[in-house]
Amino acid sequence: MIKDIQEEIIRLKKEKNFCILAHSYQSREIVEIADFVGDSYALSVKAAKAEYDNFLMCGVRFMAETVKILSPDKKVILSNSTAGCPMAEQLTPAELSAMKKKYPGYAVVAYINTTAELKTLCDVCVTSSSALNVVKKIENDNIIFIPDINLGRYVKKMLPEKNIVLFNGGCPRHAAVTAEEVSAAKAMHPSALFLVHPECTPDVTAMADYVGSTAGIMDYAKSSDVKEFIIGTENSIVTHLQFECPDKKFYPVSKNLICSDMKATTLSDVLDALKGEGGEEIILDKETIELARKSIDEMIRLG
């Protein structure tokens, strides 16, 4: 059945000239039918450069919005309209406006995991892999960092010369990983390196052999001579790495590190969206696109 559905999806995407974008946290059967797989920003960049007019996002809403911001003339559909992101949605524009009034003159740095509406109020976006480099290059030493407190703490620790104000938000899945779980995983797999995402809490990242983005974690594991790894990000990465590196062993740091929003999208959702019987087209007004785009362009300018 899975193969039959996959073959029909491939037929339809070719027939209707659709490019399928899948975030790395999607299930294996969805990753296999995608044209591009990666993190949220990388998918947006690939979409902007791809010669397609129609894009189907297998991920969450803010990712589809970012694709639309970078490719406003293209049609962007979110495969499952219920797939949101708790971190992206936990800070409202009104709350951010209040923070800006409380800290006048501060530059607002937004993690890419934010809504399009929030991006319109920010000075620059960052990804987990670019955050350190971008914040370091910002001329303003006074910074409001939103919304992930753990990524913000990591940046603040690495850049003590910056005065960084943090919002108490973050990814509920990454933040739930405990030091006790890490210790238990290390005891069970003593030869394994621990690779972790900076959205995890400081006591967890302090135990890591490598801290980096999802793409960074995957690249590190693939290129390393070590044969065993404990993976401190969404558990689908364990599955993908095991397929791509059959000569190595990968273990989840916690059985609970599963994003229900990422898993909301099913293969049937993808098929229905291509049939025109499901999914939701992302519509953003011109002003929102132009204002939100400024923060992304500034991230690109700062490198």
Secondary structure, DSSP 8 states (H G I E B T S, - for coil): -HHHHHHHHHHHHHHTTEEEEEETTS-HHHHTT-SEEE-HHHHHHHHHHSS-SEEEEES-HHHHHHHHHH-TTSEEEES-TT---HHHHSS-HHHHHHHHHHSTT-EEEEESSS-HHHHTT-SEEE-TTTHHHHHHH-S-SEEEEESBHHHHHHHHHH-TTSEEEE-SB--HHHHT--HHHHHHHHHH-TT-EEEE-TTS-HHHHTT-SEE--HHHHHHHHHH-S--EEEEES-THHHHHHHHH-TTSEEEES-TT---TTGGG--HHHHHHHHHTSS-EE----HHHHHHHHHHHHHHHHH-
